[in-house]
Amino acid sequence: MTETKKRAGRSGGRAARVALRSAPLSEDMRPVRAGLPGGQYKPLTDAEVLQIHNAALDALEQIGLSQAPPSGVEILTKAGAILGDDGRIRFPRTLVEDMLAKAARNITLCGREEKYDLHLTGSNVHFGTAGAAVHVVDLETNTYRDSTAQDLHDAAKITHALDNVHFFQRAMVARDIPDNLEMDLNTIYASTAGTTKHIGTSFDDPSHVGPCIELLHRLAGGEEAWRARPFMSNSNCFVVPPMKFAEESCRSMEACIRAGMPVLLLSAGQAGATAPAPIALAIVQAVAECLAGVVYVNAMAPGHTAVFGTWPFVSDLRTGAMSGGSAEQALLTAGCAQMHRFYDIPGGAAAGISDSKLPDMQAGWETGITNVLAGLSGLNMAYEAVGMHASLLGFCLESLVLGDDVIGQVLRTVRGIDVTADSTSIEAMKAVCLDGPGHYLGSDQTLKLMQTEYIYPTLGNRMSPKEWNEAGRPMLLDQAIKRKNEILDNAQIKFDPAVDAAIRKDYNIYFE
């Protein structure tokens, strides 16, 4: 009889816990959410940060950057940069310091819905996609195929449904579209029709910016509405490392700035190839190149919304191949995040990339380690955090779904341990140890904290072997495929049907 009562009590406790977990939480009560402050991990000492800063200023003053477009030369030299006889533009320290003082801080990257706005303040952390992969990983055949506009749209729809993926930057290239302008236009519409979170894109040609901005005006409800809340930013590789401007991208950047579009100033050198092999010096080069971008942007439009995109990658020095999932990549990203905090400007870098070709154990450890260090370092924008395989060549929709669980766990480490008078009071221990059942299951404190202190994976399996066997031995990738399909089956175009019909009438849209 006693044993029966005990079992009934445990069953009732479990039912109560399940019921409590089913109740929705307000945003501020969730255990993890966008914009949690990081910064607990600092791979660089204060002296080392200053050393990197001074080396970057030396590089700008002594080496400078070559191949600026004529418009860029005019903008930069009017601000005080020096054009040398060798065609390189050099940046006096005082000029860099003056432009840093004008740079935008505490910025907001808008979503089409305000609840998805990203507040890039201090060490607030956000995770999202990026990468422009040229292939999709097909788990039905374990092969790679060319990515399409439909794949891009599907990725946007899945991102919209994931709590822990906070923004959607173009994750794939629509390789089924032969015309580059049509590809840029479809990229914008495939993304915005899939999610109302903030979106990032890039342009293949400066002449495409105008037509694309016209489309964005239509989607926003007019130019005034667009300029008030620009919900898309331009990911701009304005430099070709080492220390050269990319002329076409610079002209695109200028056009985006005039159109009121936020920009990501992206320097993507590869350590040991297009960036120096020492991790510290790779950071120096990335910082120098992005500081040149800060001068460029603020000389043209002081205080324009820009993200400091130090984005150095790693080479496997045995082969020269990129290694996006390495420990060195994690350190590069964390070191760059620390430099962003030093300048107190919003920053972004790469994290979460896997060199593995499939969502396997290698992909798990590479995605987990690099994202954890990015989050703990206080990186404002962790790009490429989910879905990326084969060192950015492949994107996997199932890995995007699985990445939501990964980022949830990462954000829980970023949040850290809440040490308060209540959380360290021994009254709960007294109630259990002296007067109670000898365990904390079902206690008021446990029930109160189980949703707000703890996060639970959506797909990660915590069953016992016996329970797992009885459930038919569910496999993780099968569950990821199932959830992906459920999301896509229930997703809808994120525009009024009349707007969607008008866009499809006026543009050649490649996805359903």
C-alpha positions, 0 to 999 in steps of 0.5 A: 500500500505504501509503495502504491501511494509513493508511485501515485505521488510521483505520477502526480508530481510529474503531471504537475511539472508537465502542466507547468511546462506547457504554460506559455512564458512571457518573453522576460521570463524565458530562460534564454532569449535574444540579446542576453549579455555575454562577455564572460570570456576574454581571451585577450588581456587589456594590454594585449587588446591595446597592442592589437589596436596600436598595431592596426593603427600602424598598419593603416598609417604605414601600409594603407589600402589600395584599389579604392574606387574614384568615389571612395578616394574622394570621400576618404581624402576629403576626410583627411586620408592620404593618397600616396604615389603608389595608389594606396590610401593611408589613414592618420591615427587622428582621422581613425580616432575622429571617425570612431567617435562619430560611429553609430553605437547602441544601434537597432537592426529592425525586423518587419515586426518590432518584436524581432528587433535586434538591439546591438548594445554592449555585449548583447548576443544574437545568433543567425544564419549567413554564408551564401552556400552554393549547395544544399545537403540532401539527407535523403541521399547524403549528397550535395546539390545546387541550392535554389531560390526555393531552398532559400525561401524554405530556410527563411521560413524555418528560421522564422519558426525557431526561437533561438535563431534571431536573424536571417542572412542569406544562407544560400545562393539561388543557383537556379536563376541565371540572371544576376539581377533577378537572383538579387531580387529573388533573394530579397523576396524569398527572404522577406516572404519567409520571415519578419525577422531582420534579414541580410543580403548582398549585391552582385553589382552596384547597378542592382542596388537601385532596383532592389531598393525599389522592391524594398520600398514596395515591401515596406509600404513606401520609401518613408516607411523603409527609411524609418525601419529598414528591415534588411542590411547589406552584407558588404565585402568592401575589402579584399584581404590583404589590405585592398578595397573591393571596388564594386562592393565599395560602390554598392556600399555607397549606394546602400548608405544613400538609400538608408540601408544598414551595412555590415563592414565585412573583412573575411581574410583567411589566416595563413592565406589572405591573412597572417598565420598568427591568430593575433596578427590575423585579428590585427589585419581584420581590425585595420581593414574594418577601421578603414570601413568605419572611416569610409562610412562615417566620412560619407554619412556620420553615424550611419548604422554599420556593424564592425564585421571582423570576420577572419577565417582559419586555414588548415595549414597542411592543405591551405583549405578553410577550417571554419569549425576549428578551435583557432576559428573560435579563438579568432572570433572571440578575440574579434568580439573583444576588440568590438567591446574595446571600441564600443561599436556593434560587431559581428563575426563567424561562428557555428560553421562545420567542416563536416559534410553532414550533421554528424558528431563532428558537426556537433562539436564544431558548431557547439564549441565555436558558438559557445566561445562567440556567445561567452565573448559577447559577440553582438552578431554571430553569423553562420551560426546554424546550418553551415557545412563543408566550410561554407559550401553546403547548407542543411535545412535539418542542421538549421533545425538542430542548430536551434537546440544548440543555440538554446544551450549556448545561450543558457551558458551565456546567461550564467548562474543567477546568484541571489538571496533567494537562490542561495537561501537554505530554507528550501534545504531545511524543508526537504532535509529536516521536515520533508521527503528527502528530495526536491522533486515537486517542491515549490521552488523546483516547480517555480524554477523549472521553466525560468532557470532551465532550458529543454531541447526540442529534439535532443533526446534525454530518455533512458535506454529503456524509454528510448527502446519503448519509443521505437528508438527515435533517431535524431536526424529522423526527428530533425527531418520530421520537424523541418517538414512540419514547419514547412507544411504550416508556414505561410507567405509573410505578406498580404496575398494581394501584395504577394500577387502584385510582386509575382505579377511584376517580377519573375519569382522563382519559388512557390 
